[in-house]
Amino acid sequence: MLATKITCRDRWRQVINEADRIPVKHLLTLQEGVSEAQFREMT
């Protein structure tokens, strides 16, 4: 599953719901400055 989002904010959580049966998901974003804390929460 590959999801593209312009900004991560809370939209990365949509990926979880959009592909709940797919175990490995990849997220691409154009957003700059994703914090280390936000990255840890995503992983």
C-alpha distance matrix in Angstrom:
0.0 3.8 6.5 10.1 13.1 16.7 17.8 16.5 19.5 18.2 15.3 12.9 13.8 12.5 8.8 10.2 11.8 9.4 7.1 10.1 10.0 6.9 8.7 6.9 5.0 6.2 8.5 11.0 14.3 17.8 19.6 22.3 23.9 21.2 23.5 23.4 23.6 20.7 18.5 19.8 19.0 15.3 15.2
3.8 0.0 3.8 6.7 10.1 13.4 14.9 14.1 17.4 16.7 13.7 11.5 13.4 12.1 8.7 11.2 13.0 10.5 9.4 12.6 13.3 10.4 11.7 9.2 6.2 4.9 6.0 7.6 10.9 14.2 16.3 19.0 21.0 18.7 21.4 21.6 22.2 19.1 17.0 19.0 18.4 14.6 14.9
6.5 3.8 0.0 3.8 6.6 10.2 11.6 11.0 14.2 13.6 10.2 8.7 10.9 9.3 6.5 9.9 11.4 9.0 9.3 12.6 14.3 12.0 13.5 11.3 7.7 6.3 5.0 6.3 8.7 12.0 13.8 16.9 18.9 16.6 19.5 20.3 20.7 17.3 15.8 18.1 17.0 13.4 14.7
10.1 6.7 3.8 0.0 3.8 6.8 9.0 9.4 12.8 13.1 9.8 9.1 12.1 10.6 9.0 12.6 14.0 11.8 12.8 16.0 17.9 15.8 17.0 14.6 10.9 8.6 5.9 4.9 5.9 8.7 10.8 14.2 16.7 15.0 18.3 19.7 20.4 16.9 15.7 18.6 17.8 14.3 16.1
13.1 10.1 6.6 3.8 0.0 3.8 5.5 6.5 9.6 10.3 7.1 7.5 10.7 9.6 9.2 12.8 14.0 12.5 14.3 17.0 19.6 17.9 19.0 16.8 13.0 10.9 7.5 6.5 5.2 7.5 8.6 12.2 14.5 13.0 16.3 18.2 18.6 15.0 14.6 17.7 16.6 13.5 16.1
16.7 13.4 10.2 6.8 3.8 0.0 3.8 6.8 9.5 11.3 8.9 10.1 13.4 12.6 12.8 16.3 17.4 16.0 18.1 20.7 23.4 21.6 22.6 20.3 16.5 14.0 10.4 8.3 5.4 5.6 6.3 10.1 12.8 12.2 15.8 18.3 19.0 15.6 15.5 19.0 18.2 15.6 18.3
17.8 14.9 11.6 9.0 5.5 3.8 0.0 3.8 5.9 8.4 7.1 8.4 11.7 11.8 12.5 15.5 16.9 16.4 18.4 20.5 23.5 22.0 22.4 20.3 16.7 14.4 10.6 9.4 6.1 6.6 5.1 8.5 10.4 9.3 12.6 15.3 15.8 12.3 12.9 16.3 15.3 13.3 16.4
16.5 14.1 11.0 9.4 6.5 6.8 3.8 0.0 3.8 5.8 5.3 5.5 8.7 9.9 10.4 12.9 14.7 14.9 16.6 18.2 21.2 19.8 19.8 17.8 14.4 12.6 9.0 9.0 6.7 8.6 6.7 9.4 10.2 7.8 10.5 12.8 12.7 9.0 9.7 12.9 11.6 9.6 12.9
19.5 17.4 14.2 12.8 9.6 9.5 5.9 3.8 0.0 3.8 5.6 7.0 8.9 10.6 12.2 14.0 15.4 16.3 18.4 19.4 22.8 21.9 21.8 20.3 17.1 15.8 12.5 12.8 10.4 11.7 9.0 11.1 10.9 8.6 10.4 13.0 12.0 8.5 10.6 13.3 11.4 10.5 14.2
18.2 16.7 13.6 13.1 10.3 11.3 8.4 5.8 3.8 0.0 3.8 5.5 5.8 7.7 10.0 11.2 12.2 13.6 15.8 16.5 20.1 19.6 19.7 18.8 15.8 15.4 12.5 13.8 12.3 14.3 12.2 14.6 14.4 11.6 12.8 14.7 13.1 9.5 11.5 13.4 10.6 9.7 13.4
15.3 13.7 10.2 9.8 7.1 8.9 7.1 5.3 5.6 3.8 0.0 3.8 5.2 5.2 7.4 9.6 10.4 10.9 13.3 14.7 18.1 17.5 18.2 17.1 13.7 13.2 10.2 11.4 10.3 12.7 11.6 14.6 15.3 12.7 14.8 16.6 15.6 11.8 12.8 15.1 12.6 10.5 14.0
12.9 11.5 8.7 9.1 7.5 10.1 8.4 5.5 7.0 5.5 3.8 0.0 3.8 5.3 5.5 7.4 9.5 10.1 11.6 12.8 16.0 14.8 15.0 13.7 10.5 10.0 7.4 9.5 9.4 12.5 11.7 14.4 14.8 11.7 13.6 14.7 13.8 10.2 10.3 12.3 10.1 7.3 10.4
13.8 13.4 10.9 12.1 10.7 13.4 11.7 8.7 8.9 5.8 5.2 3.8 0.0 3.8 5.3 5.4 6.9 8.9 10.5 10.7 14.3 14.0 14.3 13.9 11.3 12.0 10.3 13.0 13.1 16.3 15.3 17.9 17.9 14.6 15.8 16.6 14.9 11.5 12.1 13.2 10.1 8.1 11.0
12.5 12.1 9.3 10.6 9.6 12.6 11.8 9.9 10.6 7.7 5.2 5.3 3.8 0.0 3.8 5.4 5.2 6.0 8.6 9.8 13.3 13.3 14.5 14.3 11.4 12.2 10.5 12.9 13.3 16.4 16.0 19.1 19.9 16.9 18.7 19.7 18.4 14.9 15.2 16.6 13.8 11.4 14.0
8.8 8.7 6.5 9.0 9.2 12.8 12.5 10.4 12.2 10.0 7.4 5.5 5.3 3.8 0.0 3.8 5.4 5.0 6.2 8.0 11.0 10.2 11.4 10.7 7.7 8.7 7.8 10.8 12.1 15.6 15.9 18.9 19.8 16.8 18.7 19.3 18.5 15.0 14.4 15.8 13.6 10.4 12.3
10.2 11.2 9.9 12.6 12.8 16.3 15.5 12.9 14.0 11.2 9.6 7.4 5.4 5.4 3.8 0.0 3.8 5.6 5.7 5.5 8.9 8.8 9.5 10.0 8.0 10.3 10.3 13.7 15.3 18.9 18.7 21.4 21.8 18.4 19.7 19.8 18.4 15.4 14.9 15.3 12.7 10.1 11.4
11.8 13.0 11.4 14.0 14.0 17.4 16.9 14.7 15.4 12.2 10.4 9.5 6.9 5.2 5.4 3.8 0.0 3.8 5.5 5.2 9.0 10.1 11.7 12.9 11.1 13.3 13.1 16.2 17.4 20.8 20.7 23.7 24.3 21.1 22.5 22.9 21.4 18.2 18.2 18.7 15.8 13.5 15.1
9.4 10.5 9.0 11.8 12.5 16.0 16.4 14.9 16.3 13.6 10.9 10.1 8.9 6.0 5.0 5.6 3.8 0.0 3.8 6.0 8.8 9.3 11.8 12.4 10.2 12.1 11.9 14.7 16.2 19.6 20.2 23.4 24.6 21.7 23.6 24.2 23.2 19.8 19.3 20.4 17.9 15.0 16.6
7.1 9.4 9.3 12.8 14.3 18.1 18.4 16.6 18.4 15.8 13.3 11.6 10.5 8.6 6.2 5.7 5.5 3.8 0.0 3.8 5.5 5.5 8.3 9.2 7.9 10.6 11.7 14.8 17.1 20.7 21.6 24.6 25.6 22.5 24.3 24.4 23.5 20.4 19.3 20.0 17.9 14.9 15.5
10.1 12.6 12.6 16.0 17.0 20.7 20.5 18.2 19.4 16.5 14.7 12.8 10.7 9.8 8.0 5.5 5.2 6.0 3.8 0.0 3.8 5.6 7.6 9.8 9.5 12.8 14.0 17.5 19.7 23.4 23.7 26.5 27.1 23.7 25.0 24.7 23.4 20.6 19.7 19.7 17.3 14.8 15.2
10.0 13.3 14.3 17.9 19.6 23.4 23.5 21.2 22.8 20.1 18.1 16.0 14.3 13.3 11.0 8.9 9.0 8.8 5.5 3.8 0.0 3.8 6.3 9.3 10.1 13.7 15.8 19.2 21.9 25.6 26.4 29.1 29.8 26.4 27.7 27.1 26.0 23.4 22.1 22.0 20.0 17.4 17.1
6.9 10.4 12.0 15.8 17.9 21.6 22.0 19.8 21.9 19.6 17.5 14.8 14.0 13.3 10.2 8.8 10.1 9.3 5.5 5.6 3.8 0.0 3.8 5.8 6.9 10.5 13.1 16.5 19.5 23.2 24.2 26.8 27.6 24.4 25.9 25.1 24.5 22.0 20.2 20.2 18.8 15.8 15.1
8.7 11.7 13.5 17.0 19.0 22.6 22.4 19.8 21.8 19.7 18.2 15.0 14.3 14.5 11.4 9.5 11.7 11.8 8.3 7.6 6.3 3.8 0.0 3.8 6.5 10.2 13.1 16.7 19.7 23.5 24.2 26.3 26.7 23.4 24.4 23.2 22.6 20.5 18.4 17.9 16.9 14.2 12.7
6.9 9.2 11.3 14.6 16.8 20.3 20.3 17.8 20.3 18.8 17.1 13.7 13.9 14.3 10.7 10.0 12.9 12.4 9.2 9.8 9.3 5.8 3.8 0.0 3.8 6.9 10.2 13.6 16.8 20.5 21.5 23.4 24.0 20.8 22.2 21.0 20.9 18.8 16.2 16.3 15.8 12.7 11.1
5.0 6.2 7.7 10.9 13.0 16.5 16.7 14.4 17.1 15.8 13.7 10.5 11.3 11.4 7.7 8.0 11.1 10.2 7.9 9.5 10.1 6.9 6.5 3.8 0.0 3.8 6.7 10.2 13.3 17.0 18.0 20.3 21.1 18.1 19.8 19.2 19.3 16.6 14.3 15.1 14.4 10.9 10.3
6.2 4.9 6.3 8.6 10.9 14.0 14.4 12.6 15.8 15.4 13.2 10.0 12.0 12.2 8.7 10.3 13.3 12.1 10.6 12.8 13.7 10.5 10.2 6.9 3.8 0.0 3.8 6.7 10.1 13.7 15.0 17.2 18.4 15.7 17.9 17.5 18.2 15.5 12.9 14.6 14.4 10.7 10.4
8.5 6.0 5.0 5.9 7.5 10.4 10.6 9.0 12.5 12.5 10.2 7.4 10.3 10.5 7.8 10.3 13.1 11.9 11.7 14.0 15.8 13.1 13.1 10.2 6.7 3.8 0.0 3.8 6.6 10.3 11.5 13.9 15.3 12.8 15.4 15.7 16.5 13.4 11.3 13.7 13.3 9.6 10.6
11.0 7.6 6.3 4.9 6.5 8.3 9.4 9.0 12.8 13.8 11.4 9.5 13.0 12.9 10.8 13.7 16.2 14.7 14.8 17.5 19.2 16.5 16.7 13.6 10.2 6.7 3.8 0.0 3.8 7.1 9.1 11.6 13.7 12.0 15.2 16.1 17.5 14.4 12.4 15.5 15.6 12.2 13.3
14.3 10.9 8.7 5.9 5.2 5.4 6.1 6.7 10.4 12.3 10.3 9.4 13.1 13.3 12.1 15.3 17.4 16.2 17.1 19.7 21.9 19.5 19.7 16.8 13.3 10.1 6.6 3.8 0.0 3.8 5.4 8.4 10.9 9.8 13.3 15.0 16.5 13.3 12.1 15.6 15.6 12.6 14.6
17.8 14.2 12.0 8.7 7.5 5.6 6.6 8.6 11.7 14.3 12.7 12.5 16.3 16.4 15.6 18.9 20.8 19.6 20.7 23.4 25.6 23.2 23.5 20.5 17.0 13.7 10.3 7.1 3.8 0.0 3.8 6.4 9.8 10.0 13.8 16.1 17.9 15.0 14.1 17.9 18.2 15.7 17.7
19.6 16.3 13.8 10.8 8.6 6.3 5.1 6.7 9.0 12.2 11.6 11.7 15.3 16.0 15.9 18.7 20.7 20.2 21.6 23.7 26.4 24.2 24.2 21.5 18.0 15.0 11.5 9.1 5.4 3.8 0.0 3.8 6.7 7.0 10.7 13.5 15.1 12.3 12.2 16.0 16.1 14.2 16.7
22.3 19.0 16.9 14.2 12.2 10.1 8.5 9.4 11.1 14.6 14.6 14.4 17.9 19.1 18.9 21.4 23.7 23.4 24.6 26.5 29.1 26.8 26.3 23.4 20.3 17.2 13.9 11.6 8.4 6.4 3.8 0.0 3.8 5.9 9.2 11.9 14.2 12.2 12.0 15.8 16.6 15.3 17.4
23.9 21.0 18.9 16.7 14.5 12.8 10.4 10.2 10.9 14.4 15.3 14.8 17.9 19.9 19.8 21.8 24.3 24.6 25.6 27.1 29.8 27.6 26.7 24.0 21.1 18.4 15.3 13.7 10.9 9.8 6.7 3.8 0.0 3.8 5.9 9.0 11.2 10.0 10.3 13.7 14.8 14.3 16.4
21.2 18.7 16.6 15.0 13.0 12.2 9.3 7.8 8.6 11.6 12.7 11.7 14.6 16.9 16.8 18.4 21.1 21.7 22.5 23.7 26.4 24.4 23.4 20.8 18.1 15.7 12.8 12.0 9.8 10.0 7.0 5.9 3.8 0.0 3.8 6.6 8.4 6.5 6.7 10.2 11.1 10.6 12.8
23.5 21.4 19.5 18.3 16.3 15.8 12.6 10.5 10.4 12.8 14.8 13.6 15.8 18.7 18.7 19.7 22.5 23.6 24.3 25.0 27.7 25.9 24.4 22.2 19.8 17.9 15.4 15.2 13.3 13.8 10.7 9.2 5.9 3.8 0.0 3.8 5.3 5.2 6.2 8.7 9.9 10.7 12.6
23.4 21.6 20.3 19.7 18.2 18.3 15.3 12.8 13.0 14.7 16.6 14.7 16.6 19.7 19.3 19.8 22.9 24.2 24.4 24.7 27.1 25.1 23.2 21.0 19.2 17.5 15.7 16.1 15.0 16.1 13.5 11.9 9.0 6.6 3.8 0.0 3.8 5.5 5.0 6.2 8.7 9.9 10.7
23.6 22.2 20.7 20.4 18.6 19.0 15.8 12.7 12.0 13.1 15.6 13.8 14.9 18.4 18.5 18.4 21.4 23.2 23.5 23.4 26.0 24.5 22.6 20.9 19.3 18.2 16.5 17.5 16.5 17.9 15.1 14.2 11.2 8.4 5.3 3.8 0.0 3.8 5.4 5.1 6.3 8.8 10.1
20.7 19.1 17.3 16.9 15.0 15.6 12.3 9.0 8.5 9.5 11.8 10.2 11.5 14.9 15.0 15.4 18.2 19.8 20.4 20.6 23.4 22.0 20.5 18.8 16.6 15.5 13.4 14.4 13.3 15.0 12.3 12.2 10.0 6.5 5.2 5.5 3.8 0.0 3.8 5.4 5.1 6.3 8.8
18.5 17.0 15.8 15.7 14.6 15.5 12.9 9.7 10.6 11.5 12.8 10.3 12.1 15.2 14.4 14.9 18.2 19.3 19.3 19.7 22.1 20.2 18.4 16.2 14.3 12.9 11.3 12.4 12.1 14.1 12.2 12.0 10.3 6.7 6.2 5.0 5.4 3.8 0.0 3.8 5.4 5.1 6.4
19.8 19.0 18.1 18.6 17.7 19.0 16.3 12.9 13.3 13.4 15.1 12.3 13.2 16.6 15.8 15.3 18.7 20.4 20.0 19.7 22.0 20.2 17.9 16.3 15.1 14.6 13.7 15.5 15.6 17.9 16.0 15.8 13.7 10.2 8.7 6.2 5.1 5.4 3.8 0.0 3.8 5.4 5.2
19.0 18.4 17.0 17.8 16.6 18.2 15.3 11.6 11.4 10.6 12.6 10.1 10.1 13.8 13.6 12.7 15.8 17.9 17.9 17.3 20.0 18.8 16.9 15.8 14.4 14.4 13.3 15.6 15.6 18.2 16.1 16.6 14.8 11.1 9.9 8.7 6.3 5.1 5.4 3.8 0.0 3.8 5.5
15.3 14.6 13.4 14.3 13.5 15.6 13.3 9.6 10.5 9.7 10.5 7.3 8.1 11.4 10.4 10.1 13.5 15.0 14.9 14.8 17.4 15.8 14.2 12.7 10.9 10.7 9.6 12.2 12.6 15.7 14.2 15.3 14.3 10.6 10.7 9.9 8.8 6.3 5.1 5.4 3.8 0.0 3.8
15.2 14.9 14.7 16.1 16.1 18.3 16.4 12.9 14.2 13.4 14.0 10.4 11.0 14.0 12.3 11.4 15.1 16.6 15.5 15.2 17.1 15.1 12.7 11.1 10.3 10.4 10.6 13.3 14.6 17.7 16.7 17.4 16.4 12.8 12.6 10.7 10.1 8.8 6.4 5.2 5.5 3.8 0.0
